[in-house]
Each structure stands twice: as structure tokens, then as C-alpha cells.
Amino acid sequence: DGPLVVASLGPGEVFGEIALLDGGGRSATATTSAPARLLRIDKTEFDFLRRNFRPASYKIIRNITATVSKRIRMSNQRIARLLVAEQSPAAAAPAEFVDNRKSFLQRLFSSKDD
């Protein structure tokens, strides 16, 4: 069992955007599969930008909002498809639930639908 791939991103895409907005920790680790050039925006620097250069920060926030909205919609669609396809009884035993949870998460985050 290797790492669980949650997403495969391409040029111009972002990750860690929620932590930029709320200052919370990251929910995943990012690894590149090829050489990449990345831009890092520090939360403190972003807050300074937001306070002093409002138009630029609002553009960043608008882009982050669009990205998060798209990802939530895609996750909702995947969850809906998996729940509809799931044929296990609703009253599964706890051990069955634990065994099926990993499979469910692997299917949820597989990149076949991307």
C-alpha cells in the first residue's frame, strides 16, 4: 500500500489554499512527480497584502474560492456516485465498515474520474 493520492494537479493549479485563508494546518502532503516551479504565499504576507493592496488580495481570494468550490463539487459528485454504487447493507457490522472504509476512500480519491 503506497500513499493515497487525493489529487493530481497540473500547471497553474493551487494547493494549501484553505490554510492560507484560515491559518490552520495543512490536511495533506504534496509531492511532485516531475521537476516543478512553485509559488509559496505565506499567511502573514498574504494578510499584509490583504490589508494594504486590496485589489490583488481580492483577486487571490476570488480564485481560491473558485478552486475550493470546484473541488467541493467534484468531491460531492464522487461521494454521490460511490454511495449509489455501494451495494452493502446499511446495517453493516462495525468490522465490515472499517474494512470497507479504506476501499471507499481509495475509490473516492482515485483519479480515474478526473
C-alpha positions in Angstrom: 0.0 0.0 0.0 1.6 3.3 -1.1 0.4 6.8 -0.3 -3.2 7.6 -1.0 -3.3 10.0 -3.9 -6.0 12.6 -3.2 -5.4 14.7 -6.3 -3.1 15.2 -9.3 -2.6 18.8 -10.1 -1.2 20.5 -13.2 0.3 23.8 -14.2 -1.4 26.8 -12.6 -3.3 24.8 -10.0 -3.1 25.5 -6.3 -2.9 23.6 -3.1 -2.9 24.6 0.6 -5.3 27.4 -0.2 -7.6 26.8 2.8 -4.6 27.2 5.2 -3.9 30.5 3.6 -7.3 31.7 4.4 -7.9 30.3 7.9 -4.3 29.8 9.2 -5.0 26.2 10.0 -2.7 23.3 9.4 -2.4 21.5 6.0 -4.6 18.4 5.5 -2.2 16.6 3.2 1.4 16.4 2.0 2.2 17.5 -1.6 4.8 15.6 -3.7 5.8 16.4 -7.2 6.1 13.7 -9.8 8.4 15.8 -12.0 10.5 18.9 -11.6 8.3 21.9 -10.7 8.4 25.6 -10.0 6.1 26.5 -7.2 5.0 29.8 -5.6 4.5 30.0 -1.9 2.4 32.7 -0.3 2.9 33.0 3.5 -0.2 33.7 5.6 1.5 36.7 7.3 2.5 38.1 3.9 -1.0 37.4 2.5 -2.6 39.2 5.4 -0.3 42.2 4.8 -1.3 42.1 1.1 -4.9 41.9 2.0 -4.6 44.9 4.4 -2.5 47.1 2.1 -3.2 46.1 -1.5 -6.8 45.1 -1.5 -7.4 44.6 -5.3 -4.7 42.0 -5.6 -5.8 40.1 -2.4 -9.4 40.0 -3.6 -8.3 38.5 -6.9 -6.4 35.8 -5.0 -9.4 35.2 -2.7 -11.8 35.0 -5.7 -9.5 32.4 -7.4 -9.2 30.4 -4.2 -13.0 30.5 -3.7 -13.5 29.2 -7.3 -10.9 26.4 -6.7 -12.4 25.3 -3.4 -15.9 25.4 -4.8 -14.9 23.3 -7.8 -13.2 20.7 -5.5 -16.1 20.5 -3.2 -18.5 20.0 -6.2 -16.2 17.2 -7.5 -16.0 15.6 -4.1 -19.8 15.7 -3.7 -20.2 14.1 -7.1 -17.7 11.3 -6.3 -19.4 10.6 -3.0 -22.8 10.5 -4.6 -21.6 8.1 -7.3 -19.9 5.9 -4.7 -22.9 5.8 -2.4 -25.3 4.9 -5.2 -22.9 2.2 -6.4 -22.4 0.9 -2.9 -24.4 -2.3 -2.5 -23.6 -3.2 1.1 -26.4 -3.2 3.6 -27.0 -0.1 5.6 -26.6 -2.0 8.9 -23.1 -3.4 8.2 -21.2 -4.7 11.2 -18.5 -2.3 12.6 -15.7 -4.6 11.3 -17.1 -4.6 7.8 -17.4 -0.8 8.0 -13.7 -0.4 8.9 -12.7 -2.8 6.2 -14.8 -1.0 3.6 -13.8 2.5 4.6 -10.3 2.3 3.2 -11.7 0.9 -0.1 -14.3 3.7 -0.1 -11.6 6.3 0.4 -9.3 4.8 -2.3 -12.2 4.9 -4.7 -13.2 8.4 -3.7 -9.8 9.8 -4.3 -8.8 7.8 -7.3 -8.0 10.0 -10.3 -9.9 7.9 -12.8 -12.8 10.4 -12.9 -10.5 13.5 -13.4 
